[in-house]
Amino acid sequence: MNGRLIQELEELGGEIRPSSFRKCDQIIIEQPGFSASIALWGGHLESFIPAGQEDLLFQSVNQGGEGRFGRRHFGVPVCWPWFGANYVHDDYPAHGVARYFRWEFIEAGRFKNGDVKIVIRLASENHPLVEEMWPYAFELRQVFRFSNKGFRINFSAANLSDKAMPVSEALHTYFNISDNQTAEVHGLEQVTYVDKFDNGSRHLQQGAVTPCDHMDRVYVSAPDVCEIHDPGLQRKLVISTEGSNSTVLWNPGAELARQRVDMEDEDYRRFVCVEAANALTDEYDIPPGGIHQLKLKVRHKPLVNE
């Protein structure tokens, strides 16, 4: 890593630290109004802590499997270029390849309004194993934008091959909540969802989603804004997306959490995944030479009784 990039990071109150997660580095940012960390393994935004608050993102202490494709549940994993299991190769890793390889730190700076900017990338040409599993040349970038109000992720995928590239994807965000029994997800009312825990049956969402327990739902043609209301932490998380037509909600519930070796038994009580996605009927193709952007913005606000 070049000295200029390290200097620019230090000017932001940042540093590179070694991490126990896959023995890969972290980018750490410390500001008066927030702190943030990015795991270069998988390109995870792993933490964003506003001053005086708990983390907006959940992290399991369980490190997951030891193999390359062992999963850990934390932060904002990138699911790309397939969401869920691979339809053709059942021995390929769940949720694509992007979360299982080291990303490259390429830029640090500020936006014109003073927000902190960090850019990382993953290029298929740098990883022979990626090229074995995915027959399309690509470059991925994540632009992280941090401020006292919250964070943004601009995830872009460039198709560098000479044929159309099929994609399903998600920013699989684990939101930290005080209790999944009392947390509520608002904004998906009257939206149809596919219930993967109910044999893929379709349902119409009635009212807010609560409790946030034992669910694996793909809300198709979903609106671009929803909210998590957390009475225990007395805060509201406003989640806005662009380039995303699906919203996925996931929480394994008690029984499935106990069956997993990559999750602690009580982890399910402290998170709900609300994911900006393009899944099922919202899958799409990136044309040769084309770029697709998936954007996520998260803002925290006090929860006021209305």
HELIX and SHEET records of a PDB file:
HELIX    1   1 GLY A    3  GLU A   11  1                                   9    
HELIX    2   2 PHE A   21  LYS A   23  5                                   3    
HELIX    3   3 ALA A   98  TYR A  100  5                                   3    
HELIX    4   4 SER A  124  ASN A  126  5                                   3    
HELIX    5   5 PRO A  128  MET A  133  1                                   6    
HELIX    6   6 LYS A  196  ASP A  198  5                                   3    
HELIX    7   7 GLY A  253  GLN A  259  1                                   7    
HELIX    8   8 ASP A  267  ARG A  270  5                                   4    
HELIX    9   9 LEU A  280  ASP A  282  5                                   3    
SHEET    1   A 4 GLY A  14  ARG A  17  0                                        
SHEET    2   A 4 GLN A  26  GLN A  31 -1                                        
SHEET    3   A 4 PHE A  34  ALA A  39 -1                                        
SHEET    4   A 4 HIS A  44  PRO A  50 -1                                        
SHEET    1   B 4 VAL A  78  CYS A  79  0                                        
SHEET    2   B 4 GLU A 169  LEU A 171 -1                                        
SHEET    3   B 4 PHE A 271  ASN A 278 -1                                        
SHEET    4   B 4 TYR A 174  ASN A 176 -1                                        
SHEET    1   C 7 VAL A  78  CYS A  79  0                                        
SHEET    2   C 7 GLU A 169  LEU A 171 -1                                        
SHEET    3   C 7 PHE A 271  ASN A 278 -1                                        
SHEET    4   C 7 SER A 246  ASN A 251 -1                                        
SHEET    5   C 7 MET A 215  TYR A 219 -1                                        
SHEET    6   C 7 THR A 192  ASP A 195 -1                                        
SHEET    7   C 7 SER A 201  LEU A 204 -1                                        
SHEET    1   D 8 GLU A 104  ARG A 110  0                                        
SHEET    2   D 8 VAL A 116  ALA A 123 -1                                        
SHEET    3   D 8 PHE A 138  SER A 147 -1                                        
SHEET    4   D 8 GLY A 150  ASN A 159 -1                                        
SHEET    5   D 8 ILE A 291  PRO A 302 -1                                        
SHEET    6   D 8 ARG A 235  GLU A 242 -1                                        
SHEET    7   D 8 VAL A 225  ASP A 230 -1                                        
SHEET    8   D 8 GLU A 184  HIS A 186 -1                                        
SHEET    1   E 2 MET A 165  VAL A 167  0                                        
SHEET    2   E 2 TYR A 284  ILE A 286 -1                                        
END                                                                             
